Amino acid sequence: MRKTITTALAAVLLTALTACGSGGGAADDGKITMGFAQVGAESGWRTANTKSIQESAKSAGIDLKFSDAQQKQENQIKAIRSYIQQKVDVIAFSPVVETGWDNVLLEAKRAKIPVILTDRAVDSDDETLYKTFLGSDFIEEGKKAGKWLLDNHSGPTNVVELEGTTGAAPAIDRKKGFGDTIKSSPEIKVVASQTGDFTRSGGKQVMEAFLKSQPDIDVVFAQNDDMGLGALEAIKAAGKKPGVDIKVITIDAVHDGMQALSNGEINYIVECNPLLGPQLMDLAKKVVAGEDVPHRVVTKETTFTQEQAKTALPDRKY
Ligand code: GYE
């Protein structure tokens, strides 16, 4: 009797192992291979995000294939196609823009390779094209920035906005959250808004142009720290004092941003957490094992005033 049970158990185990080997799953050595298609290296946030992903793959024992798309969608699509060809166990990526992903994601689905979105979302009607989306609520971040301005402005207030990469989820959503919130005050007006592509040089250039074309700027809303830091340079070069003559609000809270906030040159920062690596590796393991995961995982974030930045800065790791 015992022998029959043992034989039967062995058969079940064997079937399970074979099923695992042929239906995707981890490689023979048990190691999961992840293909990660990163946006680029456009900002301090992105650098911290890449480091977090690389370090946590290592400590989770996940074999990481990493590519940098230099902020071009076509490069990300190429990278994803090559991961499909290499038959990785799971693909993760941060879509540079929201639209235009259906075809390549369908190819991954047909190859039975699960996809995890991290940081940025895609705009698609077919939610089965990815298993989960791990990242911030960008509308909420925009709202927090708007709320601070509502509470801290006095009298008529002219705002210029430095937008992120055109078509990117954080650029679209932060603009919406901010715009919807400040609408409740007729005194606050966005007088100019233009993309600085989430880079420091982009923020500087656009701010220089705004300072020439707009006679009366009270506030800069930069959709990330790097563009805000670029704007600081332009404001100083124009002989004005950032944080005083022109108030500056940004999003991210990376080290350089926090430094400028505690120096009084930035007035308020809404945090966006780049340290998504550990949660991503966790989700990847579950997805590869065929376990259910929530379709949306939202990151927890806070906000910083100048005083709070002074306290937080010494421990800021990125
Ligand atoms: O805010 C910005 C980066 O997608 C949340 O991309 C990310 C944004 C971040 O370049 O600094």
py3Dmol code that shows the C-alpha trace and the ligand (Angstrom):
import py3Dmol

protein = """\
ATOM      1  CA  MET A   1       0.000   0.000   0.000  1.00  0.00           C
ATOM      2  CA  ARG A   2       2.700   2.461   1.058  1.00  0.00           C
ATOM      3  CA  LYS A   3       4.658   1.632  -2.082  1.00  0.00           C
ATOM      4  CA  THR A   4       1.654   2.397  -4.297  1.00  0.00           C
ATOM      5  CA  ILE A   5       1.236   5.790  -2.639  1.00  0.00           C
ATOM      6  CA  THR A   6       4.945   6.576  -3.023  1.00  0.00           C
ATOM      7  CA  THR A   7       4.872   5.605  -6.698  1.00  0.00           C
ATOM      8  CA  ALA A   8       1.736   7.652  -7.265  1.00  0.00           C
ATOM      9  CA  LEU A   9       3.306  10.659  -5.496  1.00  0.00           C
ATOM     10  CA  ALA A  10       6.460  10.333  -7.559  1.00  0.00           C
ATOM     11  CA  ALA A  11       4.367  10.326 -10.721  1.00  0.00           C
ATOM     12  CA  VAL A  12       2.516  13.478  -9.656  1.00  0.00           C
ATOM     13  CA  LEU A  13       5.805  15.186  -8.811  1.00  0.00           C
ATOM     14  CA  LEU A  14       7.322  14.196 -12.128  1.00  0.00           C
ATOM     15  CA  THR A  15       4.314  15.547 -14.014  1.00  0.00           C
ATOM     16  CA  ALA A  16       4.532  18.783 -12.046  1.00  0.00           C
ATOM     17  CA  LEU A  17       8.236  19.143 -12.820  1.00  0.00           C
ATOM     18  CA  THR A  18       7.749  18.406 -16.513  1.00  0.00           C
ATOM     19  CA  ALA A  19       4.863  20.870 -16.664  1.00  0.00           C
ATOM     20  CA  CYS A  20       7.104  23.475 -15.102  1.00  0.00           C
ATOM     21  CA  GLY A  21       9.878  22.857 -17.604  1.00  0.00           C
ATOM     22  CA  SER A  22       7.689  23.107 -20.675  1.00  0.00           C
ATOM     23  CA  GLY A  23       5.275  25.860 -19.699  1.00  0.00           C
ATOM     24  CA  GLY A  24       7.635  28.766 -19.076  1.00  0.00           C
ATOM     25  CA  GLY A  25       8.515  28.964 -15.364  1.00  0.00           C
ATOM     26  CA  ALA A  26      12.061  29.254 -14.077  1.00  0.00           C
ATOM     27  CA  ALA A  27      15.028  27.723 -15.893  1.00  0.00           C
ATOM     28  CA  ASP A  28      16.456  24.292 -15.016  1.00  0.00           C
ATOM     29  CA  ASP A  29      18.794  25.785 -12.426  1.00  0.00           C
ATOM     30  CA  GLY A  30      15.725  27.294 -10.735  1.00  0.00           C
ATOM     31  CA  LYS A  31      16.901  30.824 -11.547  1.00  0.00           C
ATOM     32  CA  ILE A  32      14.367  33.261 -12.947  1.00  0.00           C
ATOM     33  CA  THR A  33      15.503  35.388 -15.879  1.00  0.00           C
ATOM     34  CA  MET A  34      13.971  38.851 -16.131  1.00  0.00           C
ATOM     35  CA  GLY A  35      14.259  41.128 -19.158  1.00  0.00           C
ATOM     36  CA  PHE A  36      13.968  44.771 -18.063  1.00  0.00           C
ATOM     37  CA  ALA A  37      13.489  47.576 -20.598  1.00  0.00           C
ATOM     38  CA  GLN A  38      14.327  50.838 -18.817  1.00  0.00           C
ATOM     39  CA  VAL A  39      13.270  54.290 -20.113  1.00  0.00           C
ATOM     40  CA  GLY A  40      16.732  55.863 -20.022  1.00  0.00           C
ATOM     41  CA  ALA A  41      18.947  57.772 -17.612  1.00  0.00           C
ATOM     42  CA  GLU A  42      17.175  61.134 -17.867  1.00  0.00           C
ATOM     43  CA  SER A  43      16.966  62.066 -14.182  1.00  0.00           C
ATOM     44  CA  GLY A  44      18.186  61.467 -10.637  1.00  0.00           C
ATOM     45  CA  TRP A  45      14.962  59.529 -10.068  1.00  0.00           C
ATOM     46  CA  ARG A  46      15.755  57.196 -12.964  1.00  0.00           C
ATOM     47  CA  THR A  47      19.317  56.583 -11.749  1.00  0.00           C
ATOM     48  CA  ALA A  48      18.011  55.612  -8.298  1.00  0.00           C
ATOM     49  CA  ASN A  49      15.336  53.414  -9.892  1.00  0.00           C
ATOM     50  CA  THR A  50      17.870  51.554 -12.065  1.00  0.00           C
ATOM     51  CA  LYS A  51      20.168  50.993  -9.098  1.00  0.00           C
ATOM     52  CA  SER A  52      17.277  49.673  -7.014  1.00  0.00           C
ATOM     53  CA  ILE A  53      16.264  47.230  -9.760  1.00  0.00           C
ATOM     54  CA  GLN A  54      19.799  45.973 -10.368  1.00  0.00           C
ATOM     55  CA  GLU A  55      20.587  45.547  -6.675  1.00  0.00           C
ATOM     56  CA  SER A  56      17.347  43.834  -5.781  1.00  0.00           C
ATOM     57  CA  ALA A  57      17.570  41.425  -8.725  1.00  0.00           C
ATOM     58  CA  LYS A  58      20.953  40.402  -7.391  1.00  0.00           C
ATOM     59  CA  SER A  59      19.779  39.851  -3.852  1.00  0.00           C
ATOM     60  CA  ALA A  60      16.625  38.049  -5.021  1.00  0.00           C
ATOM     61  CA  GLY A  61      18.769  35.663  -7.105  1.00  0.00           C
ATOM     62  CA  ILE A  62      17.111  36.825 -10.342  1.00  0.00           C
ATOM     63  CA  ASP A  63      19.166  36.876 -13.512  1.00  0.00           C
ATOM     64  CA  LEU A  64      18.609  40.388 -14.944  1.00  0.00           C
ATOM     65  CA  LYS A  65      18.922  41.364 -18.583  1.00  0.00           C
ATOM     66  CA  PHE A  66      18.846  45.163 -18.608  1.00  0.00           C
ATOM     67  CA  SER A  67      18.498  47.644 -21.469  1.00  0.00           C
ATOM     68  CA  ASP A  68      18.405  51.458 -21.596  1.00  0.00           C
ATOM     69  CA  ALA A  69      16.098  52.860 -24.320  1.00  0.00           C
ATOM     70  CA  GLN A  70      17.439  56.418 -24.198  1.00  0.00           C
ATOM     71  CA  GLN A  71      13.871  57.696 -23.892  1.00  0.00           C
ATOM     72  CA  LYS A  72      12.828  56.222 -27.250  1.00  0.00           C
ATOM     73  CA  GLN A  73       9.803  53.962 -27.558  1.00  0.00           C
ATOM     74  CA  GLU A  74      11.204  52.151 -30.611  1.00  0.00           C
ATOM     75  CA  ASN A  75      14.262  51.102 -28.568  1.00  0.00           C
ATOM     76  CA  GLN A  76      12.048  49.754 -25.793  1.00  0.00           C
ATOM     77  CA  ILE A  77       9.976  47.770 -28.294  1.00  0.00           C
ATOM     78  CA  LYS A  78      13.184  46.312 -29.796  1.00  0.00           C
ATOM     79  CA  ALA A  79      14.420  45.322 -26.337  1.00  0.00           C
ATOM     80  CA  ILE A  80      11.120  43.635 -25.452  1.00  0.00           C
ATOM     81  CA  ARG A  81      11.156  41.712 -28.754  1.00  0.00           C
ATOM     82  CA  SER A  82      14.664  40.485 -28.040  1.00  0.00           C
ATOM     83  CA  TYR A  83      13.605  39.339 -24.548  1.00  0.00           C
ATOM     84  CA  ILE A  84      10.759  37.394 -26.162  1.00  0.00           C
ATOM     85  CA  GLN A  85      13.227  35.778 -28.562  1.00  0.00           C
ATOM     86  CA  GLN A  86      15.546  34.884 -25.698  1.00  0.00           C
ATOM     87  CA  LYS A  87      12.582  33.260 -23.917  1.00  0.00           C
ATOM     88  CA  VAL A  88      13.093  35.060 -20.607  1.00  0.00           C
ATOM     89  CA  ASP A  89      10.758  34.025 -17.769  1.00  0.00           C
ATOM     90  CA  VAL A  90       9.321  37.476 -17.189  1.00  0.00           C
ATOM     91  CA  ILE A  91       9.509  40.893 -18.843  1.00  0.00           C
ATOM     92  CA  ALA A  92       9.308  44.111 -16.833  1.00  0.00           C
ATOM     93  CA  PHE A  93       9.393  47.621 -18.246  1.00  0.00           C
ATOM     94  CA  SER A  94       8.640  51.233 -17.607  1.00  0.00           C
ATOM     95  CA  PRO A  95       6.838  52.486 -20.725  1.00  0.00           C
ATOM     96  CA  VAL A  96       8.337  55.791 -21.878  1.00  0.00           C
ATOM     97  CA  VAL A  97       4.951  56.894 -23.298  1.00  0.00           C
ATOM     98  CA  GLU A  98       1.449  55.558 -22.640  1.00  0.00           C
ATOM     99  CA  THR A  99       0.231  54.475 -26.075  1.00  0.00           C
ATOM    100  CA  GLY A 100       1.411  52.128 -28.826  1.00  0.00           C
ATOM    101  CA  TRP A 101       2.204  48.979 -26.843  1.00  0.00           C
ATOM    102  CA  ASP A 102      -0.583  46.574 -27.822  1.00  0.00           C
ATOM    103  CA  ASN A 103       1.278  44.742 -30.616  1.00  0.00           C
ATOM    104  CA  VAL A 104       4.461  43.964 -28.743  1.00  0.00           C
ATOM    105  CA  LEU A 105       2.557  43.055 -25.573  1.00  0.00           C
ATOM    106  CA  LEU A 106       0.391  40.688 -27.596  1.00  0.00           C
ATOM    107  CA  GLU A 107       3.563  39.045 -28.914  1.00  0.00           C
ATOM    108  CA  ALA A 108       4.734  38.473 -25.324  1.00  0.00           C
ATOM    109  CA  LYS A 109       1.336  37.089 -24.360  1.00  0.00           C
ATOM    110  CA  ARG A 110       1.369  34.658 -27.285  1.00  0.00           C
ATOM    111  CA  ALA A 111       4.858  33.528 -26.243  1.00  0.00           C
ATOM    112  CA  LYS A 112       3.404  32.985 -22.728  1.00  0.00           C
ATOM    113  CA  ILE A 113       5.864  35.399 -21.147  1.00  0.00           C
ATOM    114  CA  PRO A 114       4.241  37.418 -18.354  1.00  0.00           C
ATOM    115  CA  VAL A 115       4.748  41.188 -18.390  1.00  0.00           C
ATOM    116  CA  ILE A 116       4.953  43.496 -15.375  1.00  0.00           C
ATOM    117  CA  LEU A 117       4.611  47.262 -15.782  1.00  0.00           C
ATOM    118  CA  THR A 118       6.659  49.257 -13.364  1.00  0.00           C
ATOM    119  CA  ASP A 119       6.730  53.004 -12.672  1.00  0.00           C
ATOM    120  CA  ARG A 120       4.654  54.093 -15.702  1.00  0.00           C
ATOM    121  CA  ALA A 121       1.355  52.815 -17.101  1.00  0.00           C
ATOM    122  CA  VAL A 122       0.243  51.958 -20.634  1.00  0.00           C
ATOM    123  CA  ASP A 123      -2.985  53.189 -22.148  1.00  0.00           C
ATOM    124  CA  SER A 124      -4.635  50.051 -23.538  1.00  0.00           C
ATOM    125  CA  ASP A 125      -8.169  48.616 -23.553  1.00  0.00           C
ATOM    126  CA  ASP A 126      -6.784  45.119 -23.014  1.00  0.00           C
ATOM    127  CA  GLU A 127      -5.821  44.703 -19.365  1.00  0.00           C
ATOM    128  CA  THR A 128      -4.808  41.072 -19.920  1.00  0.00           C
ATOM    129  CA  LEU A 129      -1.665  42.264 -21.734  1.00  0.00           C
ATOM    130  CA  TYR A 130       0.134  42.657 -18.399  1.00  0.00           C
ATOM    131  CA  LYS A 131      -0.107  40.915 -15.039  1.00  0.00           C
ATOM    132  CA  THR A 132       0.323  43.881 -12.766  1.00  0.00           C
ATOM    133  CA  PHE A 133       1.354  47.529 -12.631  1.00  0.00           C
ATOM    134  CA  LEU A 134       3.613  48.632  -9.783  1.00  0.00           C
ATOM    135  CA  GLY A 135       4.102  52.385  -9.351  1.00  0.00           C
ATOM    136  CA  SER A 136       2.951  55.734  -8.027  1.00  0.00           C
ATOM    137  CA  ASP A 137      -0.377  57.471  -8.356  1.00  0.00           C
ATOM    138  CA  PHE A 138       0.741  60.413 -10.504  1.00  0.00           C
ATOM    139  CA  ILE A 139      -2.625  62.198 -10.398  1.00  0.00           C
ATOM    140  CA  GLU A 140      -2.383  62.210  -6.614  1.00  0.00           C
ATOM    141  CA  GLU A 141       1.144  63.668  -6.825  1.00  0.00           C
ATOM    142  CA  GLY A 142      -0.114  66.515  -9.043  1.00  0.00           C
ATOM    143  CA  LYS A 143      -2.967  67.125  -6.610  1.00  0.00           C
ATOM    144  CA  LYS A 144      -0.574  67.383  -3.668  1.00  0.00           C
ATOM    145  CA  ALA A 145       1.495  69.987  -5.554  1.00  0.00           C
ATOM    146  CA  GLY A 146      -1.676  71.948  -6.379  1.00  0.00           C
ATOM    147  CA  LYS A 147      -2.930  71.743  -2.819  1.00  0.00           C
ATOM    148  CA  TRP A 148       0.283  73.288  -1.488  1.00  0.00           C
ATOM    149  CA  LEU A 149      -0.096  76.201  -3.905  1.00  0.00           C
ATOM    150  CA  LEU A 150      -3.737  76.693  -2.943  1.00  0.00           C
ATOM    151  CA  ASP A 151      -2.703  76.898   0.715  1.00  0.00           C
ATOM    152  CA  ASN A 152       0.426  79.016   0.209  1.00  0.00           C
ATOM    153  CA  HIS A 153      -0.338  81.652  -2.412  1.00  0.00           C
ATOM    154  CA  SER A 154      -1.586  85.139  -1.800  1.00  0.00           C
ATOM    155  CA  GLY A 155      -3.341  87.242  -4.397  1.00  0.00           C
ATOM    156  CA  PRO A 156      -3.117  86.787  -8.179  1.00  0.00           C
ATOM    157  CA  THR A 157      -0.528  84.097  -8.956  1.00  0.00           C
ATOM    158  CA  ASN A 158       1.024  83.370 -12.346  1.00  0.00           C
ATOM    159  CA  VAL A 159       2.368  79.839 -12.726  1.00  0.00           C
ATOM    160  CA  VAL A 160       4.630  78.400 -15.415  1.00  0.00           C
ATOM    161  CA  GLU A 161       4.668  74.628 -15.773  1.00  0.00           C
ATOM    162  CA  LEU A 162       7.597  72.463 -16.868  1.00  0.00           C
ATOM    163  CA  GLU A 163       6.088  69.268 -18.224  1.00  0.00           C
ATOM    164  CA  GLY A 164       7.718  65.853 -18.405  1.00  0.00           C
ATOM    165  CA  THR A 165       8.136  63.758 -21.549  1.00  0.00           C
ATOM    166  CA  THR A 166       5.206  64.335 -23.899  1.00  0.00           C
ATOM    167  CA  GLY A 167       2.808  61.376 -23.789  1.00  0.00           C
ATOM    168  CA  ALA A 168       4.339  59.844 -20.642  1.00  0.00           C
ATOM    169  CA  ALA A 169       1.944  58.785 -17.883  1.00  0.00           C
ATOM    170  CA  PRO A 170       3.547  60.974 -15.173  1.00  0.00           C
ATOM    171  CA  ALA A 171       3.455  64.049 -17.459  1.00  0.00           C
ATOM    172  CA  ILE A 172      -0.217  63.546 -18.354  1.00  0.00           C
ATOM    173  CA  ASP A 173      -1.382  62.654 -14.857  1.00  0.00           C
ATOM    174  CA  ARG A 174       0.618  65.203 -12.870  1.00  0.00           C
ATOM    175  CA  LYS A 175      -0.653  67.966 -15.145  1.00  0.00           C
ATOM    176  CA  LYS A 176      -4.217  66.779 -14.620  1.00  0.00           C
ATOM    177  CA  GLY A 177      -3.943  66.441 -10.831  1.00  0.00           C
ATOM    178  CA  PHE A 178      -2.329  69.874 -10.508  1.00  0.00           C
ATOM    179  CA  GLY A 179      -4.683  71.583 -12.964  1.00  0.00           C
ATOM    180  CA  ASP A 180      -7.843  70.148 -11.427  1.00  0.00           C
ATOM    181  CA  THR A 181      -6.769  71.214  -7.949  1.00  0.00           C
ATOM    182  CA  ILE A 182      -5.744  74.817  -8.614  1.00  0.00           C
ATOM    183  CA  LYS A 183      -8.962  75.352 -10.605  1.00  0.00           C
ATOM    184  CA  SER A 184     -10.766  76.044  -7.356  1.00  0.00           C
ATOM    185  CA  SER A 185      -8.912  79.364  -7.038  1.00  0.00           C
ATOM    186  CA  PRO A 186      -9.622  81.969  -9.740  1.00  0.00           C
ATOM    187  CA  GLU A 187      -6.461  83.789  -8.590  1.00  0.00           C
ATOM    188  CA  ILE A 188      -4.091  81.048  -9.791  1.00  0.00           C
ATOM    189  CA  LYS A 189      -3.354  80.936 -13.518  1.00  0.00           C
ATOM    190  CA  VAL A 190      -1.025  78.687 -15.520  1.00  0.00           C
ATOM    191  CA  VAL A 191       0.316  81.256 -18.002  1.00  0.00           C
ATOM    192  CA  ALA A 192       2.684  78.921 -19.891  1.00  0.00           C
ATOM    193  CA  SER A 193       3.338  75.183 -20.000  1.00  0.00           C
ATOM    194  CA  GLN A 194       5.918  73.305 -22.039  1.00  0.00           C
ATOM    195  CA  THR A 195       7.874  70.058 -21.999  1.00  0.00           C
ATOM    196  CA  GLY A 196      11.409  69.909 -20.596  1.00  0.00           C
ATOM    197  CA  ASP A 197      11.501  66.125 -21.149  1.00  0.00           C
ATOM    198  CA  PHE A 198      12.198  65.402 -17.435  1.00  0.00           C
ATOM    199  CA  THR A 199      15.834  66.545 -17.852  1.00  0.00           C
ATOM    200  CA  ARG A 200      17.843  69.261 -16.125  1.00  0.00           C
ATOM    201  CA  SER A 201      18.976  70.824 -19.419  1.00  0.00           C
ATOM    202  CA  GLY A 202      15.394  70.722 -20.740  1.00  0.00           C
ATOM    203  CA  GLY A 203      14.095  72.486 -17.620  1.00  0.00           C
ATOM    204  CA  LYS A 204      16.779  75.146 -17.855  1.00  0.00           C
ATOM    205  CA  GLN A 205      16.162  75.857 -21.529  1.00  0.00           C
ATOM    206  CA  VAL A 206      12.390  76.103 -21.226  1.00  0.00           C
ATOM    207  CA  MET A 207      12.660  78.291 -18.120  1.00  0.00           C
ATOM    208  CA  GLU A 208      15.047  80.654 -19.921  1.00  0.00           C
ATOM    209  CA  ALA A 209      12.462  81.045 -22.669  1.00  0.00           C
ATOM    210  CA  PHE A 210       9.626  81.550 -20.147  1.00  0.00           C
ATOM    211  CA  LEU A 211      11.627  84.254 -18.339  1.00  0.00           C
ATOM    212  CA  LYS A 212      11.926  86.120 -21.633  1.00  0.00           C
ATOM    213  CA  SER A 213       8.334  85.677 -22.809  1.00  0.00           C
ATOM    214  CA  GLN A 214       6.474  86.019 -19.490  1.00  0.00           C
ATOM    215  CA  PRO A 215       6.753  89.413 -17.774  1.00  0.00           C
ATOM    216  CA  ASP A 216       5.398  88.257 -14.432  1.00  0.00           C
ATOM    217  CA  ILE A 217       6.151  84.750 -13.107  1.00  0.00           C
ATOM    218  CA  ASP A 218       5.303  83.983  -9.471  1.00  0.00           C
ATOM    219  CA  VAL A 219       5.620  80.194  -9.393  1.00  0.00           C
ATOM    220  CA  VAL A 220       7.277  77.351 -11.305  1.00  0.00           C
ATOM    221  CA  PHE A 221       5.632  73.940 -11.145  1.00  0.00           C
ATOM    222  CA  ALA A 222       8.252  71.479 -12.427  1.00  0.00           C
ATOM    223  CA  GLN A 223       6.941  67.940 -12.897  1.00  0.00           C
ATOM    224  CA  ASN A 224      10.244  66.546 -11.608  1.00  0.00           C
ATOM    225  CA  ASP A 225      13.225  67.668  -9.522  1.00  0.00           C
ATOM    226  CA  ASP A 226      15.687  67.697 -12.406  1.00  0.00           C
ATOM    227  CA  MET A 227      13.678  70.162 -14.487  1.00  0.00           C
ATOM    228  CA  GLY A 228      13.192  72.249 -11.334  1.00  0.00           C
ATOM    229  CA  LEU A 229      16.950  72.248 -10.704  1.00  0.00           C
ATOM    230  CA  GLY A 230      17.521  73.368 -14.291  1.00  0.00           C
ATOM    231  CA  ALA A 231      14.963  76.144 -13.760  1.00  0.00           C
ATOM    232  CA  LEU A 232      16.858  77.335 -10.663  1.00  0.00           C
ATOM    233  CA  GLU A 233      19.920  77.982 -12.828  1.00  0.00           C
ATOM    234  CA  ALA A 234      17.858  79.983 -15.336  1.00  0.00           C
ATOM    235  CA  ILE A 235      16.170  82.023 -12.573  1.00  0.00           C
ATOM    236  CA  LYS A 236      19.524  82.889 -10.958  1.00  0.00           C
ATOM    237  CA  ALA A 237      21.054  83.799 -14.328  1.00  0.00           C
ATOM    238  CA  ALA A 238      18.130  86.206 -14.826  1.00  0.00           C
ATOM    239  CA  GLY A 239      19.112  87.932 -11.561  1.00  0.00           C
ATOM    240  CA  LYS A 240      16.187  86.594  -9.512  1.00  0.00           C
ATOM    241  CA  LYS A 241      16.110  84.617  -6.298  1.00  0.00           C
ATOM    242  CA  PRO A 242      14.512  81.178  -6.618  1.00  0.00           C
ATOM    243  CA  GLY A 243      12.347  80.257  -3.634  1.00  0.00           C
ATOM    244  CA  VAL A 244      11.771  83.959  -2.885  1.00  0.00           C
ATOM    245  CA  ASP A 245      11.170  86.036  -6.054  1.00  0.00           C
ATOM    246  CA  ILE A 246       9.850  82.967  -7.861  1.00  0.00           C
ATOM    247  CA  LYS A 247       8.482  80.045  -5.838  1.00  0.00           C
ATOM    248  CA  VAL A 248       9.391  76.541  -7.026  1.00  0.00           C
ATOM    249  CA  ILE A 249       7.371  73.331  -6.589  1.00  0.00           C
ATOM    250  CA  THR A 250       8.727  70.001  -7.847  1.00  0.00           C
ATOM    251  CA  ILE A 251       8.070  66.246  -7.694  1.00  0.00           C
ATOM    252  CA  ASP A 252      10.430  63.321  -6.846  1.00  0.00           C
ATOM    253  CA  ALA A 253      12.470  64.279  -3.743  1.00  0.00           C
ATOM    254  CA  VAL A 254      15.831  62.951  -4.933  1.00  0.00           C
ATOM    255  CA  HIS A 255      18.942  64.079  -3.065  1.00  0.00           C
ATOM    256  CA  ASP A 256      19.775  67.183  -5.160  1.00  0.00           C
ATOM    257  CA  GLY A 257      16.158  68.314  -5.016  1.00  0.00           C
ATOM    258  CA  MET A 258      16.045  67.875  -1.248  1.00  0.00           C
ATOM    259  CA  GLN A 259      19.301  69.804  -0.941  1.00  0.00           C
ATOM    260  CA  ALA A 260      17.847  72.760  -2.869  1.00  0.00           C
ATOM    261  CA  LEU A 261      14.660  72.528  -0.787  1.00  0.00           C
ATOM    262  CA  SER A 262      16.563  72.714   2.480  1.00  0.00           C
ATOM    263  CA  ASN A 263      18.659  75.624   1.098  1.00  0.00           C
ATOM    264  CA  GLY A 264      15.446  77.548   0.477  1.00  0.00           C
ATOM    265  CA  GLU A 265      15.697  77.584  -3.335  1.00  0.00           C
ATOM    266  CA  ILE A 266      12.821  75.125  -3.808  1.00  0.00           C
ATOM    267  CA  ASN A 267       9.669  75.661  -1.733  1.00  0.00           C
ATOM    268  CA  TYR A 268       7.939  72.274  -1.747  1.00  0.00           C
ATOM    269  CA  ILE A 269       8.552  68.753  -3.073  1.00  0.00           C
ATOM    270  CA  VAL A 270       6.041  65.960  -3.571  1.00  0.00           C
ATOM    271  CA  GLU A 271       7.736  62.601  -3.131  1.00  0.00           C
ATOM    272  CA  CYS A 272       7.785  59.960  -5.875  1.00  0.00           C
ATOM    273  CA  ASN A 273       9.500  56.769  -4.738  1.00  0.00           C
ATOM    274  CA  PRO A 274      12.023  55.262  -7.203  1.00  0.00           C
ATOM    275  CA  LEU A 275      12.986  52.301  -5.001  1.00  0.00           C
ATOM    276  CA  LEU A 276      10.668  49.850  -6.722  1.00  0.00           C
ATOM    277  CA  GLY A 277      13.205  47.004  -7.045  1.00  0.00           C
ATOM    278  CA  PRO A 278      12.352  44.840  -4.000  1.00  0.00           C
ATOM    279  CA  GLN A 279       8.589  44.885  -4.689  1.00  0.00           C
ATOM    280  CA  LEU A 280       9.199  44.237  -8.382  1.00  0.00           C
ATOM    281  CA  MET A 281      11.325  41.136  -7.709  1.00  0.00           C
ATOM    282  CA  ASP A 282       8.701  39.870  -5.280  1.00  0.00           C
ATOM    283  CA  LEU A 283       5.939  40.272  -7.841  1.00  0.00           C
ATOM    284  CA  ALA A 284       8.111  38.655 -10.535  1.00  0.00           C
ATOM    285  CA  LYS A 285       8.642  35.538  -8.423  1.00  0.00           C
ATOM    286  CA  LYS A 286       4.919  35.231  -7.785  1.00  0.00           C
ATOM    287  CA  VAL A 287       3.971  35.802 -11.418  1.00  0.00           C
ATOM    288  CA  VAL A 288       6.493  33.226 -12.666  1.00  0.00           C
ATOM    289  CA  ALA A 289       5.189  30.727 -10.090  1.00  0.00           C
ATOM    290  CA  GLY A 290       1.697  31.268 -11.510  1.00  0.00           C
ATOM    291  CA  GLU A 291       0.387  32.873  -8.305  1.00  0.00           C
ATOM    292  CA  ASP A 292      -2.252  35.577  -8.364  1.00  0.00           C
ATOM    293  CA  VAL A 293      -1.031  39.134  -7.837  1.00  0.00           C
ATOM    294  CA  PRO A 294      -3.057  42.351  -7.528  1.00  0.00           C
ATOM    295  CA  HIS A 295      -3.491  44.052 -10.920  1.00  0.00           C
ATOM    296  CA  ARG A 296      -2.366  47.379  -9.440  1.00  0.00           C
ATOM    297  CA  VAL A 297       0.174  48.012  -6.657  1.00  0.00           C
ATOM    298  CA  VAL A 298       0.452  51.676  -5.582  1.00  0.00           C
ATOM    299  CA  THR A 299       3.613  53.004  -3.927  1.00  0.00           C
ATOM    300  CA  LYS A 300       3.398  54.893  -0.626  1.00  0.00           C
ATOM    301  CA  GLU A 301       4.685  58.463  -0.733  1.00  0.00           C
ATOM    302  CA  THR A 302       4.868  61.664   1.260  1.00  0.00           C
ATOM    303  CA  THR A 303       5.611  65.392   0.770  1.00  0.00           C
ATOM    304  CA  PHE A 304       8.389  67.679   2.040  1.00  0.00           C
ATOM    305  CA  THR A 305       8.462  71.303   3.192  1.00  0.00           C
ATOM    306  CA  GLN A 306      11.798  73.137   3.584  1.00  0.00           C
ATOM    307  CA  GLU A 307      11.886  72.305   7.302  1.00  0.00           C
ATOM    308  CA  GLN A 308      11.073  68.624   6.725  1.00  0.00           C
ATOM    309  CA  ALA A 309      13.791  68.415   4.057  1.00  0.00           C
ATOM    310  CA  LYS A 310      16.412  69.606   6.554  1.00  0.00           C
ATOM    311  CA  THR A 311      15.489  66.727   8.860  1.00  0.00           C
ATOM    312  CA  ALA A 312      15.230  64.093   6.118  1.00  0.00           C
ATOM    313  CA  LEU A 313      18.317  65.040   4.074  1.00  0.00           C
ATOM    314  CA  PRO A 314      21.063  63.374   6.149  1.00  0.00           C
ATOM    315  CA  ASP A 315      19.364  59.965   5.724  1.00  0.00           C
ATOM    316  CA  ARG A 316      18.365  60.394   2.089  1.00  0.00           C
ATOM    317  CA  LYS A 317      19.986  57.507   0.200  1.00  0.00           C
ATOM    318  CA  TYR A 318      19.408  58.783  -3.343  1.00  0.00           C
TER     319      TYR A 318
END
"""
ligand_1 = """\
11
GYE
O 9.334 61.572 -11.805
C 11.092 61.585 -13.390
C 11.578 60.523 -14.288
O 8.340 58.021 -14.336
C 8.038 58.633 -12.088
O 10.412 59.817 -14.659
C 8.947 58.634 -13.255
C 9.445 59.984 -13.653
C 10.154 60.780 -12.571
O 12.410 60.892 -15.270
O 12.110 62.196 -12.673
"""
view = py3Dmol.view(width=600, height=400)
view.addModel(protein, "pdb")
view.setStyle({"model": 0}, {"cartoon": {"style": "trace"}})
view.addModel(ligand_1, "xyz")
view.setStyle({"model": 1}, {"stick": {}})
view.zoomTo()
view.show()
